[in-house]
Amino acid sequence: MDAKNIARMIDISTVKAEATIEELNRMAAVAKEFKFICAFAMPCFTKRLVGLLSDDKDIKVGGVVGFPSGADTTSIKIATAKEMMAAGVDELDMVINVGALKSGLYEEVYNDIHSVVETADGMPVKCILEIAHLTDDEIKRGASIAVRAGVTYVKTGTGWAHKPTTVDTIKLIKSEIGDSALIKAAGGVRDLDTLLAMHKEGASRFGIGINSALSIMKEAYARENLPWKYEV
């Protein structure tokens, strides 16, 4: 697993409330340098990000839906998905209705996800469980519902919650869904060994903030004795 392959598994992001245009511009430049597979911004900056990356067809742009709480109504999620698609994104990462899942309203959870999947019309959809707020049984239930609703990926978190994704989280989701969907780990992936351990257990994409992504790439470069020029 060399540095180039690692970069092609990373969705680099700047999706905090305080993210600035300066950080967005920096992320776009870093994405081009390392050829990260996808880049994400908050919805208000997504169209701008599409423009920044329009000259590099190797990098996808993702749009977030229901981010970060997942508590938007389904109609709002559909509208956001449509707006993100109109802005030119290649993928959608939507947050599950956490409260509905924890309340046992499973068909409502299913319909919420499935509505966005239908709206996406073949565009990859990643369903964010936000595992920090869930029990193990709820994680398994949410993952199963997401797969039934037709998502491409089950994703662990937004990165906003207090509890990080762990290798055990990936094992748990994999034990539930097998190969019926892909897995994206996000929230707490801050070093290369963690990324590699999660990949071994079944994660194939990783949502990582710009600083942690650079730190991971610095580790990967060091292991290959490649020159490094970025500050981390």
PyMOL commands that set and color helices and strands:
alter all, ss='L'
color gray80, all
select helices_A, chain A and resi 3-7+21-34+43-52+74-87+98-102+106-120+131-133+136-148+167-177+192-201+210-223
alter helices_A, ss='H'
color red, helices_A
select strands_A, chain A and resi 10-14+38-41+60-65+91-95+125-128+153-155+182-186+203-209
alter strands_A, ss='S'
color yellow, strands_A
deselect
rebuild
show_as cartoon
